[in-house]
């Protein structure tokens, strides 16, 4: 190696190292995350709360300004089989469904990277279908609801892009409940109801 080439290679190495360091510490405005199913509530009177929380969810958010960080989250559930035990019976349930959440996160900082404490209003839609062993042939339960909710949480974004978010909150929903699984009766249950659903979540992902 000649003496003339050595300074040039040293300068090139310094520029490369600085560029790499800047790329690791750059502002990251978009985050893709997933959340694993959580058993939040197992209530014999409100089994559908439990079912909705079994969804595997994917979300994407992007920060455009201090007040505008929209996100979309889609959940996929099943097909999944589990045992549902009540005071009277023990049945096997096969369930499948989707859920959708659209909202905006308001962060308590002015960074371009969406991190730190936030509050988030959101619109939700859920649809779950259940088939019960021991029900009438072709019988099923279908639960659909839509609602308005809000969450509060904290999101961490590391310099190399790893992101983790924890949140909690609640929402109000309007639900339609359809059930034609009754063996001892020809009655079909079909009614609407309004209720409150709690939220609890943990997400991990990558920011870029």
Order of alpha helices (4+ residues) and beta strands (2+ residues): alpha-beta-alpha-beta-beta-beta-beta-beta-beta-beta
